[in-house]
Amino acid sequence: MAMLIKGDEIDQLVARYCAMTGLTNKSEAVRRALAAQIEALAAEESLAVRVAKIQDRAAADGFRPAGDDKAFMDDLWGEV
């Protein structure tokens, strides 16, 4: 399916990308840039994985929860 993308800023970005990469075909430049961005995003760790790593390091360093935080959470939710 063909795509028509309009906009001076987009044209300038594609021209700049072509100049930096040596590409002359704008369609190929857009394809490569999108493929690279998708690959980079797919390679990123999720927030849950990053938080789990931090929690694991904290536990390894001896940081442990002080106990049950149910009362604290109930208070935050107005369920005292």
MILOSE-930418 format. One line per field, with one value per residue (C-alpha): residue in one letter; residue number from 1; y, x, z. Coordinates in nm, 3 decimals, always signed. Layout:
N
rest	[a ...]
nr	[NUM ...]
north	[Y ...]
east	[X ...]
up	[Z ...]
***
This chain:
80
rest	[m a m l i k g d e i d q l v a r y c a m t g l t n k s e a v r r a l a a q i e a l a a e e s l a v r v a k i q d r a a a d g f r p a g d d k a f m d d l w g e v]
nr	[1 2 3 4 5 6 7 8 9 10 11 12 13 14 15 16 17 18 19 20 21 22 23 24 25 26 27 28 29 30 31 32 33 34 35 36 37 38 39 40 41 42 43 44 45 46 47 48 49 50 51 52 53 54 55 56 57 58 59 60 61 62 63 64 65 66 67 68 69 70 71 72 73 74 75 76 77 78 79 80]
north	[+0.000 +0.338 +0.614 +0.987 +1.186 +1.564 +1.825 +2.046 +1.928 +1.563 +1.637 +1.818 +1.529 +1.274 +1.492 +1.527 +1.150 +1.087 +1.329 +1.162 +0.807 +0.865 +0.730 +0.886 +0.710 +0.877 +0.571 +0.352 +0.613 +0.614 +0.232 +0.204 +0.473 +0.314 -0.036 +0.087 +0.267 -0.037 -0.259 -0.017 +0.002 -0.376 -0.417 -0.191 -0.355 -0.310 -0.097 -0.411 -0.573 -0.257 -0.222 -0.590 -0.548 -0.249 -0.444 -0.739 -0.514 -0.349 -0.688 -0.803 -0.491 -0.574 -0.343 -0.520 -0.399 -0.283 -0.497 -0.501 -0.174 -0.257 +0.012 +0.270 +0.169 +0.163 +0.514 +0.633 +0.491 +0.634 +0.290 +0.341]
east	[+0.000 +0.138 +0.167 +0.174 +0.339 +0.324 +0.504 +0.808 +0.954 +0.924 +1.087 +1.372 +1.420 +1.432 +1.673 +1.895 +1.884 +1.976 +2.268 +2.394 +2.361 +2.448 +2.114 +1.954 +1.616 +1.381 +1.153 +1.450 +1.564 +1.223 +1.211 +1.555 +1.488 +1.158 +1.309 +1.596 +1.358 +1.130 +1.431 +1.557 +1.216 +1.176 +1.517 +1.429 +1.355 +1.010 +0.955 +0.868 +1.202 +1.398 +1.219 +1.275 +1.649 +1.659 +1.465 +1.701 +2.006 +1.847 +1.769 +2.126 +2.251 +2.037 +1.741 +1.427 +1.071 +1.013 +0.702 +0.347 +0.240 -0.131 -0.217 -0.025 -0.196 -0.539 -0.477 -0.381 -0.705 -0.912 -1.000 -0.894]
up	[+0.000 -0.097 +0.158 +0.103 +0.378 +0.353 +0.554 +0.519 +0.849 +0.746 +0.411 +0.589 +0.832 +0.550 +0.351 +0.658 +0.720 +0.355 +0.379 +0.696 +0.561 +0.197 +0.080 -0.227 -0.218 +0.030 +0.057 +0.148 +0.400 +0.570 +0.566 +0.727 +0.986 +1.091 +1.100 +1.318 +1.556 +1.585 +1.658 +1.924 +2.093 +2.088 +2.253 +2.548 +2.879 +3.019 +3.327 +3.525 +3.435 +3.521 +3.857 +3.936 +3.876 +4.113 +4.375 +4.340 +4.386 +4.688 +4.842 +4.775 +4.955 +5.257 +5.204 +5.315 +5.371 +5.728 +5.747 +5.629 +5.468 +5.462 +5.716 +5.515 +5.191 +5.358 +5.486 +5.136 +4.998 +5.283 +5.415 +5.776]
***
